[in-house]
Amino acid sequence: MKTMLTAAAGAAALVGPAHALDAAAAKALAQKNACMGCHAVDKKLVGPAYKDVAAKYKGMNPAELAASIKKGGAGKWGPVPMPAQAALGDNDAKLLAEWVLAGAPDK
């Protein structure tokens, strides 16, 4: 059993992530789309801190969070609704979701 786990871990390390997160592009996208007006990386503004979102949704598929970003919603973090970002492209929404789930890193 230990040999199988070691082999699986080694194979996963060889495959690695499908792509590297471009944190600078994601942060610029968040700024361009006014996300930073309601969210900050490490403190609550109008909406939750990105680090809190990352902790709450740890392990979530980025596509699910991207859909939630585009749809908007209310009640998940309190009474203030998050407006829908329907004009945001699917790739941009996924990049933002990956960035948020990673804790909104600068690099």
C-alpha positions in Angstrom: 0.0 0.0 0.0 2.8 2.4 0.9 4.5 1.8 -2.5 1.2 2.6 -4.3 0.8 5.9 -2.4 4.4 6.8 -3.0 4.0 6.1 -6.8 0.8 8.1 -6.9 2.4 11.0 -5.2 5.4 10.9 -7.5 3.1 10.8 -10.6 1.1 13.8 -9.3 4.3 15.7 -8.8 5.4 15.0 -12.4 2.0 16.2 -13.8 1.8 19.4 -11.7 -0.8 22.0 -12.1 -2.4 22.5 -15.5 -1.1 26.1 -15.5 0.6 28.5 -13.2 -1.6 31.2 -11.6 -0.8 34.7 -13.0 -1.4 36.5 -9.8 -0.5 39.9 -11.2 -3.0 39.6 -14.1 -5.7 38.4 -11.7 -5.1 41.3 -9.3 -5.2 43.7 -12.2 -8.5 42.1 -13.4 -10.0 42.5 -9.9 -9.0 46.2 -9.8 -10.3 46.8 -13.4 -13.7 45.2 -12.5 -14.1 47.1 -9.2 -13.8 44.0 -7.1 -11.4 45.7 -4.8 -14.0 48.4 -4.0 -15.8 45.8 -1.9 -13.1 43.2 -1.1 -9.6 43.4 0.3 -7.0 40.6 0.5 -6.9 40.4 4.3 -9.7 42.5 5.8 -13.5 42.8 5.5 -14.7 45.8 3.6 -18.2 45.7 2.2 -17.7 42.0 1.3 -15.4 39.4 2.9 -11.6 39.4 2.7 -10.3 37.2 -0.1 -8.3 35.2 2.5 -11.6 34.4 4.3 -13.2 33.3 1.1 -10.3 31.1 0.3 -10.5 29.5 3.8 -14.3 29.0 3.6 -14.2 27.5 0.1 -10.9 25.6 0.4 -10.9 22.7 -2.1 -13.7 24.2 -4.2 -13.5 23.7 -7.9 -12.6 27.2 -9.4 -15.3 26.8 -12.0 -17.9 26.7 -9.3 -16.6 29.9 -7.7 -16.3 31.5 -11.2 -20.0 30.8 -11.8 -20.9 32.3 -8.4 -18.9 35.4 -9.3 -20.7 35.8 -12.6 -24.2 35.1 -11.0 -23.7 37.2 -7.9 -25.7 36.4 -4.8 -26.7 37.2 -1.3 -26.8 35.6 2.1 -23.6 33.6 2.0 -21.6 36.3 3.9 -24.4 38.4 5.4 -27.1 40.7 4.2 -25.2 42.7 1.6 -25.6 41.2 -1.9 -22.7 40.7 -4.3 -23.8 42.1 -7.7 -23.6 39.8 -10.7 -20.6 40.1 -12.9 -22.4 38.7 -15.9 -20.3 40.7 -18.4 -17.1 39.1 -17.1 -15.8 36.5 -19.6 -15.6 32.9 -18.5 -11.8 32.8 -18.6 -11.5 36.0 -16.6 -14.0 34.7 -14.0 -12.0 31.5 -13.7 -8.8 33.4 -13.3 -10.4 35.5 -10.5 -11.8 32.4 -8.9 -8.4 30.7 -8.9 -6.7 33.8 -7.5 -9.3 34.2 -4.7 -9.1 30.5 -3.8 -5.3 30.8 -3.6 -5.7 33.6 -1.0 -5.3 36.5 -3.5 -1.5 36.4 -3.7 0.5 39.3 -5.1 2.9 37.0 -6.9 
